[in-house]
Amino acid sequence: PPSGIAFASTRGREVFAEALANGTLHCFFKLIEQFCTQAEPAYCGLGTLVMVLNALDIDPGRTWKGPWRWFHEGMLDCCEPLEDIRRRDITFDKLACLARCNGAVVDARRANASGSSGVVGGSEGGDGEGSPSLSDEERAFREAVRSVCSGDNAACCGGSSGRVH
């Protein structure tokens, strides 16, 4: 989206360095070790979940290939048939269900209950924490993200709808 910051851009590198200096990038390193590209266009949620489950060292309880016990998108077959996900993508609630049934402890939160776009991170003119436009719910969401990103035994998955409303 136009409001996004390219990771490899100068500003992206500045944000990365700032997060590292602030101690809110711990979870990144375990996640980047598990980076994978989604196997299907609609598997963005599944690809994210595979990275998280593997980064958290959750045992899938079965082998992937040969002796390796790693998650793969094709193994995430509870809660929603893979063919349905391939056709329609996956909802937030179904993704949380998949994480739970594959051994993750999940605290599913939305940026805001209204469904309008809520972002985690900085805003123009500052970090937005003192901004009167942020609700208590949004401040709590940002604090939850900050807390998760400060540790290395948890991960935060974010998503958005590609649909224009």
C-alpha positions in Angstrom: 0.0 0.0 0.0 1.1 3.6 -0.5 1.4 4.1 3.3 3.8 1.2 3.6 7.6 1.5 4.0 9.7 -0.8 1.8 11.9 -2.9 4.1 15.1 -2.4 1.9 14.6 1.4 1.5 16.6 3.9 3.5 13.6 4.6 5.7 13.0 0.9 6.1 16.5 0.4 7.3 16.2 3.3 9.7 13.0 1.8 11.2 14.8 -1.6 11.5 17.8 0.0 13.3 15.5 1.9 15.6 13.5 -1.2 16.5 16.7 -3.1 17.1 18.1 -0.3 19.4 14.8 -0.1 21.3 14.8 -3.9 21.9 11.6 -4.5 20.0 13.1 -6.7 17.3 13.9 -9.9 19.2 11.3 -12.1 17.6 12.6 -11.1 14.1 15.6 -13.3 14.2 13.9 -16.6 14.9 11.3 -15.7 12.3 13.8 -14.8 9.5 15.5 -18.1 10.0 12.2 -19.7 9.0 11.4 -17.4 6.1 9.4 -19.1 3.3 7.6 -18.0 0.2 3.9 -18.9 0.1 3.1 -21.8 -2.2 -0.2 -20.4 -3.5 -1.3 -16.8 -4.1 -4.0 -17.2 -1.4 -1.7 -18.8 1.1 -0.2 -15.6 2.6 -1.8 -16.5 6.0 -0.7 -20.1 5.8 2.9 -19.1 4.8 3.0 -16.7 7.8 1.7 -19.3 10.1 4.2 -21.9 8.9 7.1 -19.4 9.7 5.7 -18.7 13.1 5.1 -22.4 14.1 8.6 -23.4 13.0 10.2 -20.3 14.6 8.5 -21.2 17.9 9.9 -24.8 17.6 6.4 -26.3 17.8 6.6 -30.0 16.9 4.0 -30.8 14.2 3.7 -34.3 15.5 4.5 -35.8 12.1 7.3 -35.6 9.5 7.3 -33.2 6.6 9.8 -34.9 4.3 12.2 -37.7 5.3 13.0 -37.3 9.0 12.3 -33.6 9.2 9.5 -32.4 11.5 8.8 -29.0 10.1 5.5 -27.4 9.3 4.6 -26.8 5.6 1.4 -25.1 4.3 0.1 -28.5 3.1 0.1 -29.8 6.7 -2.3 -27.0 7.9 -5.4 -29.0 7.2 -7.6 -28.5 10.2 -10.3 -25.8 10.6 -10.7 -25.1 6.9 -10.0 -27.4 3.8 -6.9 -26.3 2.0 -8.8 -26.2 -1.3 -11.2 -23.6 0.2 -8.3 -21.5 1.4 -6.7 -21.7 -2.1 -10.0 -20.4 -3.6 -10.9 -17.8 -1.0 -7.9 -17.1 1.2 -8.3 -17.5 5.0 -10.1 -15.4 7.6 -8.5 -14.0 10.8 -10.6 -16.4 12.9 -9.7 -19.5 10.8 -6.0 -18.6 11.0 -6.2 -18.4 14.8 -8.0 -21.7 14.8 -5.2 -23.3 12.6 -2.6 -21.9 15.0 -4.4 -23.4 18.0 -5.0 -26.8 16.5 -1.3 -27.0 15.5 -0.1 -26.4 19.1 0.3 -22.6 19.4 -1.0 -20.6 22.3 -3.0 -17.8 20.6 -4.1 -14.4 21.9 -6.0 -13.2 18.8 -6.6 -9.4 18.8 -7.7 -7.0 16.2 -6.2 -3.5 15.9 -9.7 -2.2 16.5 -13.2 -3.6 16.8 -14.8 -1.3 14.3 -13.0 -3.1 11.4 -11.5 0.2 10.2 -7.9 0.3 9.3 -5.8 0.4 12.4 -2.0 0.3 12.1 0.7 -0.7 14.5 3.8 1.4 14.5 4.6 5.0 14.0 2.5 7.8 12.6 3.4 11.0 10.9 4.7 13.5 13.5 5.6 10.9 16.2 4.8 7.5 17.5 1.2 8.2 18.0 1.1 7.1 21.6 0.0 10.5 22.9 -2.3 11.1 20.0 -5.9 11.8 21.1 -7.1 10.1 18.0 -5.9 6.7 19.4 -8.5 4.8 21.4 -7.6 2.9 24.6 -8.1 -0.3 22.5 -5.6 0.8 19.9 -3.1 1.8 22.6 -3.5 -1.6 24.2 -3.0 -3.3 20.8 0.2 -1.4 20.2 1.5 -2.3 23.7 0.7 -6.0 23.0 2.6 -5.9 19.8 5.5 -4.1 21.5 5.6 -6.8 24.2 5.6 -9.7 21.8 8.3 -8.1 19.6 10.5 -7.6 22.7 10.7 -11.3 23.4 11.8 -14.3 21.4 9.2 -16.9 22.4 6.2 -15.3 20.7 5.3 -13.8 17.4 2.8 -11.3 16.1 1.0 -11.9 12.8 -0.6 -9.0 11.1 -2.9 -8.9 8.2 -5.1 -6.8 6.1 -7.8 -7.2 3.6 -6.9 -6.7 0.0 -10.4 -5.6 -0.7 -11.4 -1.9 -1.1 -14.4 -1.0 1.1 
